[in-house]
Amino acid sequence: MNRIAVGDIAPDFVLKDNRVQEVRLSDYRGKKVLLSWHPLAWTGVCANQMKALEENLAEFEKYNTVPLGMSIDSYPSKNAWAKELGVANVKLLADFWPHGKVAQDYGLFLEEKGFSERANVLIDEEGKVIWVKTYDIPELPDIQEVLTMVRGGK
């Protein structure tokens, strides 16, 4: 599958979050959605990536944007990790079964590693992709760059 690109309609999905609530992408029509993909819970860079979403939640909300943390981990693992990190408001979604299906649909699944790339995918109010950026696995996404894109910047 090709990597998701600007202009594509984001594939809809239903995943459980860290609180075992079903999250459907299409339920967020009318808001922008940031899918913040991290390879694995319980790792340092991924922890900082998710904490940055939580710490900047008010700014995301100011720009009508819902940040979602995405990985192939199970929801019990994501729940324990969210508690450990103090992530109380941002939903951490479990793309666990079928294993990595949503990451595969977005062209972000690394078959040889069994997890997703580190990536940010920003989706507009109508469900169209407006920004995609992938990162080297050890690279922490720059939250200021992410917020600039959320605000409509280049």
Buried (B, 14 or more C-beta within 10 A) or exposed (E): EEEBEEEBEBBEBEBBBBEEEEBEBEEBEEBBBBBBBBBBBEBEBBBBBBBBBBBBBEBBEEEEBBBBBBBBBBBEBBBBBBEEBEBEEBBBBBBBEEEBBBBBBBBBBBEEEEBBBBBBBBBBBEBEBBBBBBBEBEEBBEBEEBBEBBEEEE
